[in-house]
């Protein structure tokens, strides 16, 4: 299994490289979002792709390492640790203490085995020296629904996914998975600080990749246009409202980031013995 535990947006250029030598944009392009509609990745992909060209969101088979070339990183952002409101822990430290005192008594959901929410949980369990039962789902909607319903103890999910439930009192938010507090959730502590887990820093990201082998000048043009879109004040505000922080890595910098992410998550997958569904 090739699992790099990251959020991807793939740009499938609907023409050959030779055809694109005429200049972008002279052909339709497809934006492939490998996650169910309505999740944060899908929303962010639509926001940017609407500015680049009419999108076509679909699922297709691909190799994320060899079949694509990095263009631009759109955003990164934390996940939020949430539980049912009735769960007795009032903060991350109490949460860890309770799970540590009751090995394997509690459960956590994810949007699928190997999904970023699963891998964040695995790192959290390892660093906190606790154990819990993994309950994988096909997508985050049902994974979150069962935490709201009390069938599952907790989960890590994106701010955009959980904020409505938290505001309505259906979920309790304990902390964010990033090293620094989130711009959209400044009142919520980081798990690193609140749980006394220095170095805990797990974030999802969204980026644009093109088919391997397209000319560098075309990649540069797409990267430049993407950066302009991301720097627009209204786009920044919309991303922040989703709990995402705009990023600006392009081409080689983004490629270097991807290599580091791939190595990191490969290590997590191996250590946790994660298997594909």
C-alpha positions as CSV (number, residue, x, y, z in Angstrom):
1,X,0.0,0.0,0.0
2,X,1.2,3.5,-0.8
3,X,-0.2,5.7,1.9
4,X,1.2,9.1,2.4
5,X,-1.6,10.3,4.7
6,X,-2.3,13.6,3.1
7,X,-5.0,15.5,1.4
8,X,-4.6,15.7,-2.3
9,X,-6.1,17.7,-5.2
10,X,-5.0,16.4,-8.5
11,X,-5.0,18.4,-11.7
12,X,-5.7,16.2,-14.7
13,X,-4.9,18.2,-17.8
14,X,-7.2,17.0,-20.5
15,X,-4.7,17.2,-23.3
16,X,-1.2,16.2,-24.2
17,X,1.9,18.2,-23.2
18,X,2.4,19.1,-26.8
19,X,-1.1,20.6,-27.0
20,X,-0.4,22.6,-23.9
21,X,2.6,24.2,-25.6
22,X,0.1,26.5,-27.2
23,X,-0.4,28.1,-23.7
24,X,-2.6,27.7,-20.7
25,X,-5.6,27.7,-20.6
26,X,-6.4,26.4,-24.1
27,X,-8.0,23.1,-23.1
28,X,-10.5,21.9,-20.4
29,X,-9.0,20.7,-17.1
30,X,-10.3,18.3,-14.5
31,X,-9.7,18.7,-10.8
32,X,-9.8,15.3,-9.1
33,X,-10.7,15.2,-5.5
34,X,-10.0,11.8,-3.9
35,X,-12.5,12.4,-1.0
36,X,-16.3,12.4,-0.7
37,X,-18.1,15.6,-1.7
38,X,-18.7,18.1,1.0
39,X,-15.5,17.5,2.9
40,X,-13.0,20.3,3.5
41,X,-10.7,19.1,0.6
42,X,-13.6,19.2,-1.8
43,X,-14.7,22.7,-0.7
44,X,-11.2,24.1,-1.0
45,X,-10.6,22.5,-4.4
46,X,-13.8,24.0,-5.7
47,X,-12.9,27.4,-4.4
48,X,-9.6,27.5,-6.2
49,X,-10.5,25.5,-9.3
50,X,-13.5,27.8,-10.0
51,X,-11.0,30.6,-10.5
52,X,-8.7,28.4,-12.8
53,X,-11.3,26.6,-15.0
54,X,-14.7,24.7,-14.6
55,X,-14.0,21.7,-12.4
56,X,-15.0,18.1,-12.8
57,X,-14.7,16.3,-9.4
58,X,-14.4,12.6,-9.6
59,X,-12.5,9.6,-8.2
60,X,-10.0,7.8,-10.4
61,X,-7.2,5.3,-9.8
62,X,-3.7,6.9,-9.7
63,X,-0.3,6.6,-8.1
64,X,0.1,9.9,-6.1
65,X,3.9,9.6,-6.0
66,X,4.9,8.8,-9.6
67,X,1.9,9.9,-11.7
68,X,1.9,13.6,-10.7
69,X,4.2,16.7,-10.5
70,X,3.8,19.2,-7.7
71,X,2.3,22.6,-8.6
72,X,1.3,24.5,-5.5
73,X,0.2,23.9,-1.9
74,X,-3.1,25.6,-1.3
75,X,-3.5,25.3,2.5
76,X,-2.6,23.5,5.6
77,X,-4.7,23.3,8.8
78,X,-5.1,21.4,12.1
79,X,-7.6,18.7,13.0
80,X,-9.7,19.1,16.1
81,X,-10.0,16.5,18.9
82,X,-13.7,16.2,19.7
83,X,-15.8,14.0,22.0
84,X,-19.4,13.6,23.0
85,X,-20.4,16.4,25.5
86,X,-21.1,13.8,28.2
87,X,-17.5,12.5,28.1
88,X,-16.1,13.3,31.6
89,X,-12.8,14.8,30.5
90,X,-12.8,18.6,30.5
91,X,-9.5,19.1,28.8
92,X,-6.8,17.2,26.9
93,X,-4.8,16.3,30.0
94,X,-7.9,14.8,31.7
95,X,-8.7,13.0,28.5
96,X,-5.3,11.4,28.3
97,X,-5.4,10.4,32.0
98,X,-8.8,8.8,31.6
99,X,-7.8,6.7,28.6
100,X,-4.5,5.8,30.2
101,X,-6.4,4.4,33.2
102,X,-8.7,2.4,31.0
103,X,-6.7,0.7,28.3
104,X,-8.7,-0.1,25.2
105,X,-12.0,0.8,26.9
106,X,-12.6,3.7,24.6
107,X,-12.9,4.0,20.8
108,X,-12.1,6.5,18.1
109,X,-13.5,6.9,14.6
110,X,-11.8,7.9,11.3
111,X,-12.8,8.5,7.7
112,X,-11.0,5.3,6.8
113,X,-7.9,3.2,7.5
114,X,-4.9,5.2,6.5
115,X,-6.8,8.5,6.3
116,X,-5.2,11.5,7.9
117,X,-7.6,11.4,10.8
118,X,-6.6,7.8,11.5
119,X,-2.9,8.6,11.3
120,X,-3.2,11.6,13.6
121,X,-4.9,9.4,16.1
122,X,-2.2,6.8,15.9
123,X,0.5,9.4,16.6
124,X,-1.6,10.8,19.4
125,X,-2.0,7.3,21.0
126,X,1.7,6.7,20.7
127,X,2.9,10.0,22.1
128,X,0.4,9.9,24.9
129,X,1.1,6.3,25.7
130,X,-2.5,5.3,25.6
131,X,-4.6,2.7,23.7
132,X,-8.0,2.8,22.1
133,X,-10.0,0.9,19.5
134,X,-10.1,2.2,15.9
135,X,-13.5,2.3,14.2
136,X,-13.0,3.2,10.5
137,X,-15.7,4.5,8.3
138,X,-16.0,5.4,4.6
139,X,-15.8,9.2,4.9
140,X,-16.0,11.6,7.8
141,X,-19.7,12.1,7.9
142,X,-20.7,8.8,9.5
143,X,-17.4,8.8,11.5
144,X,-18.5,12.1,13.1
145,X,-22.2,11.1,13.4
146,X,-21.4,8.2,15.6
147,X,-19.3,10.4,17.9
148,X,-22.3,12.8,18.1
149,X,-24.5,9.8,18.9
150,X,-22.2,8.5,21.6
151,X,-21.4,5.2,19.9
152,X,-17.7,6.2,19.5
153,X,-15.7,8.1,22.1
154,X,-13.8,10.6,20.0
155,X,-12.3,11.5,16.7
156,X,-10.0,14.0,15.0
157,X,-11.7,16.0,12.3
158,X,-11.3,19.3,10.4
159,X,-12.6,22.6,11.9
160,X,-15.1,23.0,9.1
161,X,-16.6,19.6,9.8
162,X,-16.9,19.9,13.6
163,X,-17.6,23.6,14.3
164,X,-21.3,23.5,13.7
165,X,-21.7,20.6,16.1
166,X,-19.5,22.2,18.7
167,X,-21.5,25.5,18.6
168,X,-24.7,23.5,18.8
169,X,-23.5,21.6,21.9
170,X,-23.5,18.3,20.1
171,X,-19.7,17.9,20.4
172,X,-17.0,19.0,22.9
173,X,-13.7,20.3,21.4
174,X,-10.6,19.7,23.5
175,X,-7.7,20.9,21.3
176,X,-6.1,21.3,17.9
177,X,-3.5,19.0,16.4
178,X,-1.1,21.7,15.1
179,X,1.9,23.1,16.9
180,X,0.4,26.6,17.1
181,X,-3.2,27.6,17.8
182,X,-5.4,27.8,14.8
183,X,-6.3,31.2,13.3
184,X,-9.9,30.2,13.2
185,X,-9.9,28.8,16.7
186,X,-7.7,31.0,18.8
187,X,-9.5,30.1,22.0
188,X,-8.8,26.3,21.6
189,X,-5.4,25.1,23.0
190,X,-3.0,22.9,21.1
191,X,-2.9,19.3,22.1
192,X,0.9,19.8,22.5
193,X,0.4,22.4,25.2
194,X,-2.8,21.2,26.8
195,X,-1.8,17.6,26.9
196,X,1.9,18.1,27.7
197,X,2.9,16.4,24.4
198,X,5.7,18.6,23.1
199,X,6.4,18.1,19.4
200,X,2.9,16.9,18.6
201,X,2.1,18.6,15.3
202,X,-0.2,16.9,12.8
203,X,-1.9,18.9,10.0
204,X,-3.8,18.2,6.9
205,X,-2.9,20.0,3.7
206,X,-4.4,20.6,0.3
207,X,-2.3,21.0,-2.8
208,X,-2.4,21.0,-6.6
209,X,-0.6,18.4,-8.6
210,X,-0.3,17.9,-12.4
211,X,0.4,14.8,-14.5
212,X,4.1,13.8,-14.5
213,X,6.0,15.0,-17.4
214,X,4.2,18.3,-18.4
215,X,6.6,21.2,-19.2
216,X,8.0,23.1,-16.3
217,X,6.8,26.4,-17.8
218,X,3.2,25.2,-17.7
219,X,3.6,24.1,-14.1
220,X,5.0,27.5,-13.3
221,X,2.1,29.3,-14.9
222,X,-0.4,27.2,-12.9
223,X,1.5,27.8,-9.7
224,X,1.7,31.5,-10.3
225,X,-2.0,31.8,-11.0
226,X,-2.8,29.7,-8.0
227,X,-0.7,31.9,-5.7
228,X,-2.5,35.0,-7.0
229,X,-5.9,33.4,-6.2
230,X,-4.7,32.4,-2.7
231,X,-3.4,35.9,-2.0
232,X,-6.8,37.5,-2.7
233,X,-8.2,38.8,0.6
234,X,-11.6,37.3,0.0
235,X,-10.1,33.8,-0.6
236,X,-8.0,34.0,2.5
237,X,-11.0,34.9,4.6
238,X,-13.0,32.0,3.1
239,X,-10.2,29.5,3.8
240,X,-9.7,30.8,7.4
241,X,-13.5,30.4,8.0
242,X,-13.0,26.8,7.1
243,X,-10.2,26.4,9.6
244,X,-7.6,26.3,6.9
245,X,-4.5,28.6,6.7
246,X,-3.4,29.6,3.2
247,X,0.0,28.3,2.1
248,X,2.3,29.4,-0.7
249,X,4.8,26.6,-1.4
250,X,5.3,26.2,-5.2
251,X,7.1,23.7,-7.5
252,X,10.4,22.6,-5.9
253,X,9.6,23.8,-2.4
254,X,6.3,21.9,-2.6
255,X,8.1,18.9,-4.0
256,X,10.5,18.9,-1.1
257,X,7.6,19.3,1.4
258,X,5.9,16.2,-0.3
259,X,9.0,14.1,0.1
260,X,9.2,14.9,3.8
261,X,5.5,14.2,4.3
262,X,5.8,11.0,2.4
263,X,8.7,9.8,4.6
264,X,7.0,10.9,7.8
265,X,3.7,9.2,7.0
266,X,5.4,6.1,5.7
267,X,7.0,5.8,9.1
268,X,3.7,6.3,10.9
269,X,2.0,3.7,8.7
270,X,4.8,1.2,9.3
271,X,4.9,1.7,13.0
272,X,1.1,1.5,13.4
273,X,0.9,-1.4,11.0
274,X,-1.9,0.4,9.1
275,X,-3.7,-1.7,6.5
276,X,-5.8,-0.5,3.6
277,X,-9.6,-1.1,3.8
